[in-house]
Amino acid sequence: MKTRIKNLREDSDLTQEYLAKILNISQVAYSYYELNKRSVPVEVLIKLANFYQTSVDYLLYQTDERKPYPKK
């Protein structure tokens, strides 16, 4: 099963190396997140949600609504 972060990355035609640089982590660490071999830290989830302009809930399959929540 593909992860949402993998789908978003591929849909955006980005490489794991590029995302790893954005997140200030190694490509191997990012790869483990996509393969579900390692849990994604909350800080990284927030960075990914902001990068893709979505919500953490969407990344974690808690909703299928890709639009982020409105800011207060």
C-alpha positions as CSV (number, residue, x, y, z in Angstrom):
1,M,0.0,0.0,0.0
2,K,1.4,3.4,-1.0
3,T,1.5,6.1,1.6
4,R,-0.1,9.5,1.1
5,I,3.3,11.2,1.3
6,K,4.5,9.0,-1.6
7,N,1.5,9.7,-3.7
8,L,1.8,13.4,-3.1
9,R,5.5,13.4,-3.9
10,E,5.0,11.4,-7.1
11,D,2.0,13.5,-8.2
12,S,4.2,16.6,-7.8
13,D,7.1,14.9,-9.8
14,L,9.5,15.4,-6.9
15,T,12.3,13.1,-5.8
16,Q,12.9,11.7,-2.3
17,E,16.2,13.5,-2.3
18,Y,14.4,16.8,-2.9
19,L,11.9,16.3,-0.1
20,A,14.7,15.1,2.2
21,K,16.5,18.4,1.7
22,I,13.4,20.4,2.4
23,L,12.9,18.4,5.6
24,N,16.6,18.5,6.5
25,I,16.7,14.7,6.8
26,S,18.5,12.0,4.9
27,Q,17.0,10.4,1.8
28,V,17.2,7.0,3.5
29,A,15.1,8.4,6.5
30,Y,12.5,9.8,4.0
31,S,12.4,6.5,2.2
32,Y,11.7,4.7,5.4
33,Y,8.7,7.0,6.0
34,E,7.3,6.2,2.6
35,L,7.8,2.5,3.1
36,N,6.2,2.6,6.6
37,K,9.4,1.2,8.1
38,R,9.7,4.2,10.4
39,S,7.1,6.5,12.0
40,V,7.1,10.0,10.8
41,P,7.8,12.5,13.6
42,V,5.1,15.1,14.3
43,E,7.5,17.9,13.3
44,V,8.0,16.3,9.9
45,L,4.3,15.7,9.4
46,I,3.6,19.4,10.0
47,K,6.4,20.4,7.6
48,L,4.9,18.0,5.0
49,A,1.4,19.2,5.5
50,N,2.5,22.8,5.1
51,F,4.6,22.0,2.0
52,Y,1.7,20.2,0.3
53,Q,-0.8,22.7,1.6
54,T,-2.9,20.0,3.2
55,S,-3.6,18.8,6.8
56,V,-1.8,16.3,8.9
57,D,-5.1,14.4,9.1
58,Y,-5.0,14.0,5.4
59,L,-1.5,12.6,5.5
60,L,-2.6,10.2,8.2
61,Y,-5.7,9.0,6.4
62,Q,-8.0,10.5,9.0
63,T,-9.8,12.4,6.2
64,D,-10.0,12.2,2.5
65,E,-10.4,16.0,2.3
66,R,-7.1,17.3,0.9
67,K,-7.9,21.0,1.6
68,P,-6.3,22.3,4.8
69,Y,-8.4,23.5,7.7
70,P,-9.1,27.2,7.6
71,K,-6.8,29.3,9.8
72,K,-8.3,31.2,12.6
